[in-house]
């Protein structure tokens, strides 16, 4: 899972590993992967504000329910 962060930090991370290669590595290993993208809803670039944290938690929960092996 790749959690949402500020777009500037996201660009720095992307220079470390090409995003497509990262996704392919998970797919090749048959490991589910969720990329929640970049957001401007942080108070320091990395930690989400409360509104974004709430919606992100819901998105992760929904993804886990539909992606977990027991849900299939």
N, C-alpha and C positions, 0 to 999 in steps of 0.2 A: 504494500500500500504506500502510495506517495501522497502525503498530506498536503493541503494547500498552504502556500507561503506567498510572500510578496513577489511580484513579478521580477524585481531586480535580483533577489536571492535565487529565484528559480533559474534565471539566466546563468548565474554562477554555477549552480548545480549541473545544469545542462552542459556546461563546458567540461565538466569532469567525466561525464559519461553521456554519450549520445542517447537521447530519450528512446528512439526507435530500437536501438540495440538493447537497452534495458528491458523494454517490453518483450522483445523477442526472446531474451534469456529466460524470462518467466514463462512465456508460452512454450518454449522448448522443453522446460522442466515440468510442464503441465501444472503450473502453480497459478491460481487465480491472482489477478493484479488489478488494483483500482488506482487510478490516477485522478486526484481531485483538483488538479490544475493550480493556477495562480490566483491569488485574491488580493484585494486591497483592504480586506477587513482584518488587519492585524494591528496591534498596538506597538509592535517593535520589529515587524517584518517577518517574524517567525510564529509568534503566539497569536492565535485568533482572538478577536474580541468576542464578547459573550453571545451576540446574535449569530455570528459565523460559527462559533463553537457548537451552538445548539443545532443549527441546520446541518453542519458537517457530521455531528454525531448521529443524527437521523439518517443521513445518506449512508454512512458506514453501516449502521444497523440494518437498513434495507438491503444493502449489498450483501452483507453477511448472511442474511436470511435466504436470499435468492441464490447465493453462490456456494454456501456450505454444502459439503457432500450429503449430509442428512436431509437437505432440502430437495434433493433431486429425486 
